[in-house]
């Protein structure tokens, strides 16, 4: 790049001083364009001189024109690295991503409603306070159709928080999910937390790109999960003292689960939705409810 700049300065200097010798030319003289073609930068200098040409050359730089008197010098600078980066910005053949995340809300659905089924009515959730956090530790995309269709897979950990509205105490080792109402404590936080090791397998579709290489994208496919940990977390205040406890147990949650997820968005604005068609709890050992999560995808998929 330094050599190219020196060549450009030398060429412009020669053109400037040569203006004196062309002042009385009676016909049009067209010089052969001077081209400096480097790896990332291409400079083209084109000069035309007519009768009575000005001794000082006029310069037209990348379309910004200053009119002169019958003498014209045009300099075009093409930054090839910039145009290539812009063209290919949204496209990578095999892309690998680390430590992206999803942040949203959890819900338990019962035949399209958010009501808990009998006999688990007291386990009603505080919807809007149950958070979902999905850490996408590793993601790999493989190009199937250039710039348009990818196969994606990876591994991560998905946390679900189910926050109870009532002061319930879950029994951790019962054959079927059992609970009691605690009338002596008013919990400020009372939630069941589960974490799953996840393996997603999805297809990503990129629609037509704009000039900057950005495109609207849709990703969809299954997510396979294996239960790593679950616990009941409770916080309360009594007699001026703040208390908290964490009680570990499986609470009859399903050990394996398969969910279906959808990601969609444009550039850095991405949304996700995830739904598990099988019950969150083991068959006949807890309420027959389905986990659903929605929120924002932070990083990746763009």
C-alpha positions in Angstrom: 0.0 0.0 0.0 2.9 2.4 0.8 4.5 1.7 -2.6 1.2 2.4 -4.3 0.8 5.7 -2.5 4.3 6.8 -3.6 3.5 5.9 -7.2 0.3 7.9 -7.0 2.2 11.0 -5.6 4.9 10.7 -8.3 2.4 10.4 -11.1 0.3 13.4 -9.9 3.5 15.5 -9.5 4.6 14.6 -13.1 1.1 15.5 -14.4 1.1 18.8 -12.6 4.5 20.0 -13.9 3.8 18.7 -17.4 0.8 21.2 -17.7 3.1 23.9 -18.9 4.1 21.9 -22.0 0.5 21.3 -23.1 -0.8 24.9 -22.9 -0.6 25.5 -26.6 -1.7 22.2 -28.0 -4.1 22.6 -31.0 -5.9 19.2 -30.8 -7.1 16.8 -28.2 -4.5 14.6 -26.7 -5.6 11.5 -24.8 -3.0 9.9 -22.6 -3.0 6.2 -22.0 -4.5 5.7 -18.5 -2.0 5.0 -15.7 -3.1 2.0 -13.7 -1.7 1.0 -10.3 -3.2 -2.4 -9.5 -2.4 -3.8 -6.1 -3.8 -6.6 -4.1 -6.4 -4.6 -2.3 -6.3 -1.2 -4.1 -6.6 -0.3 -7.8 -5.9 3.3 -8.9 -6.7 4.5 -12.5 -5.5 7.9 -13.7 -6.9 9.2 -17.0 -6.0 12.5 -18.6 -7.4 14.4 -21.6 -6.0 17.7 -22.8 -7.5 20.1 -25.4 -6.4 23.3 -27.1 -5.8 26.1 -24.6 -5.7 23.7 -21.7 -5.2 25.1 -18.2 -1.7 24.7 -16.8 -3.1 23.4 -13.6 -4.8 19.9 -14.0 -8.4 19.4 -12.9 -8.9 16.4 -10.6 -12.1 14.3 -10.5 -11.8 12.1 -7.5 -14.3 9.2 -7.2 -17.1 11.2 -8.9 -16.4 14.5 -7.0 -15.8 16.8 -10.0 -14.1 20.2 -10.0 -14.5 21.7 -13.5 -11.4 23.0 -15.2 -10.7 24.8 -18.5 -10.3 22.2 -21.3 -8.0 19.9 -19.2 -9.3 17.0 -17.3 -7.6 14.5 -15.0 -9.7 11.7 -13.5 -8.5 9.5 -10.7 -10.6 6.4 -9.7 -9.7 4.5 -6.6 -11.2 1.1 -6.0 -10.7 -0.5 -2.6 -11.1 -4.1 -3.6 -10.8 -5.4 0.0 -13.7 -3.3 1.1 -16.0 -4.4 -1.8 -15.1 -8.0 -1.2 -15.8 -7.7 2.5 -19.1 -6.1 1.8 -20.1 -8.7 -0.7 -19.2 -11.7 1.5 -20.1 -10.2 4.9 -23.2 -12.3 5.3 -21.8 -15.5 3.8 -19.5 -18.0 5.2 -19.3 -21.5 3.9 -18.6 -23.3 7.1 -19.1 -21.1 10.1 -18.3 -22.0 13.8 -19.7 -20.0 16.7 -19.0 -20.1 20.4 -20.9 -19.0 23.5 -24.0 -17.4 22.1 -27.3 -17.3 24.1 -31.0 -17.0 24.2 -32.9 -15.0 26.9 -36.6 -15.1 27.3 -39.6 -16.4 29.3 -40.9 -19.8 30.2 -44.5 -21.0 30.3 -46.3 -24.2 31.1 -49.2 -24.8 28.8 -52.2 -27.1 29.2 -54.2 -27.7 26.0 -53.5 -24.2 24.8 -54.1 -22.5 28.1 -51.8 -21.4 31.0 -54.0 -23.1 33.6 -52.6 -26.0 35.6 -54.7 -29.2 35.4 -56.4 -31.0 38.2 -55.2 -31.9 40.8 -52.3 -29.5 40.5 -54.2 -26.2 40.5 -52.1 -24.8 43.4 -49.0 -25.1 41.3 -50.1 -22.1 39.2 -47.2 -20.1 37.9 -46.4 -16.4 37.9 -46.2 -16.1 34.1 -43.8 -13.3 33.1 -41.5 -14.1 35.9 -40.3 -17.5 34.8 -37.1 -17.0 32.8 -35.5 -19.2 30.1 -31.7 -19.0 29.6 -30.2 -21.1 26.8 -26.4 -21.0 26.5 -25.4 -22.1 23.0 -21.9 -23.2 23.8 -20.9 -24.5 20.3 -22.6 -24.2 16.9 -21.4 -25.3 13.5 -23.0 -24.5 10.2 -22.4 -26.4 7.0 -23.2 -24.8 3.6 -25.7 -26.9 1.6 -26.8 -24.4 -1.0 -24.4 -21.4 -1.4 -25.5 -18.4 0.6 -29.0 -19.8 1.1 -29.3 -23.1 2.9 -27.2 -24.4 5.9 -27.2 -27.4 8.2 -26.6 -26.4 11.8 -25.8 -28.4 14.9 -24.1 -27.9 18.2 -24.3 -28.3 22.0 -25.4 -26.2 24.9 -27.3 -25.9 28.2 -30.8 -24.8 28.6 -32.2 -23.5 32.0 -36.0 -23.4 32.7 -37.4 -21.5 35.7 -40.9 -22.2 36.8 -41.9 -19.6 39.4 -44.9 -20.5 41.6 -47.6 -18.0 42.6 -48.5 -19.8 45.8 -46.4 -20.8 48.9 -46.0 -24.4 47.9 -43.4 -26.9 49.1 -42.6 -29.6 46.6 -41.7 -33.1 47.9 -38.5 -34.2 46.1 -38.6 -38.0 46.5 -42.3 -38.8 46.0 -43.4 -41.4 43.5 -45.8 -38.9 42.0 -45.2 -35.1 42.3 -46.6 -34.1 45.7 -46.7 -30.7 47.4 -48.1 -28.9 50.4 -49.1 -25.3 51.1 -46.9 -23.5 53.6 -49.1 -21.1 55.6 -46.3 -20.0 57.9 -44.1 -18.5 55.2 -44.7 -16.0 52.5 -42.1 -16.7 49.8 -40.6 -13.8 47.9 -39.2 -16.3 45.4 -40.3 -19.9 45.0 -39.3 -21.6 41.8 -38.5 -25.0 40.2 -35.3 -24.8 38.2 -34.1 -27.4 35.6 -31.1 -27.5 33.4 -30.7 -29.7 30.3 -27.7 -30.6 28.1 -29.0 -29.8 24.6 -28.1 -30.9 21.1 -29.9 -28.9 18.4 -30.0 -29.9 14.7 -31.5 -27.3 12.4 -31.8 -25.9 8.9 -31.0 -22.3 8.3 -32.5 -20.5 5.3 -31.1 -17.1 4.2 -33.3 -15.1 1.8 -32.0 -12.8 -0.8 -29.1 -10.6 0.4 -28.9 -6.9 0.1 -25.8 -5.0 -1.2 -24.2 -5.2 2.3 -24.6 -9.0 2.5 -27.4 -9.0 5.1 -30.4 -11.2 4.7 -33.6 -12.2 6.6 -33.0 -15.6 8.1 -35.1 -18.5 9.4 -33.7 -21.4 11.4 -35.8 -24.4 12.5 -35.4 -28.0 13.8 -35.4 -30.2 16.8 -33.5 -29.8 20.1 -32.6 -32.9 22.1 -32.2 -32.6 25.8 -30.9 -34.6 28.8 -31.7 -33.5 32.4 -28.5 -32.4 34.2 -29.9 -30.9 37.4 -33.1 -29.7 39.0 -33.8 -28.0 42.3 -36.4 -26.0 44.2 -35.1 -22.5 45.1 -36.9 -20.5 47.8 -36.4 -17.1 49.4 -38.4 -15.5 52.3 -38.1 -13.1 55.2 -39.2 -13.9 58.7 -38.8 -12.0 61.9 -36.5 -9.5 60.1 -34.2 -12.2 58.9 -33.7 -13.1 55.2 -33.6 -16.8 54.4 -33.0 -18.9 51.3 -32.7 -22.6 50.6 -32.1 -24.8 47.6 -33.5 -28.4 47.6 -32.1 -30.7 44.9 -34.3 -33.4 43.4 -35.6 -34.7 40.1 -39.3 -33.8 41.0 -40.4 -36.3 38.4 -39.2 -34.2 35.5 -38.6 -36.0 32.2 -35.0 -37.1 31.9 -35.0 -36.9 28.1 -37.0 -34.5 26.0 -37.3 -33.3 22.4 -38.4 -29.8 21.6 -38.9 -27.9 18.3 -37.4 -24.5 17.9 -37.6 -21.6 15.5 -35.3 -18.6 15.1 -36.0 -15.7 12.8 -34.8 -12.2 12.2 -32.6 -9.7 10.3 -29.0 -8.8 11.1 -28.6 -8.5 14.9 -32.3 -8.6 15.7 -33.2 -12.3 16.2 -36.2 -13.9 18.0 -36.8 -17.5 19.1 -39.6 -19.8 20.1 -39.3 -23.3 21.5 -42.0 -25.8 22.3 -41.9 -29.4 23.8 -44.8 -31.5 22.7 -44.3 -34.1 25.5 -45.1 -33.3 29.1 -42.4 -31.6 31.2 -43.1 -34.3 33.8 -43.0 -38.1 33.6 -46.3 -39.8 32.5 -48.8 -40.1 35.4 -46.2 -38.8 37.8 -46.9 -35.1 37.5 -49.1 -32.6 35.7 -49.5 -33.1 32.0 -48.2 -29.7 30.9 -45.8 -28.6 28.1 -42.9 -26.2 28.3 -42.9 -23.2 25.9 -40.2 -20.5 25.7 -40.0 -17.3 23.7 -37.5 -14.4 23.7 -34.4 -12.9 22.0 -31.4 -14.7 20.5 -28.2 -12.9 21.4 -25.4 -13.7 19.0 -25.2 -16.2 16.1 -27.9 -17.0 13.6 -27.2 -13.7 11.7 
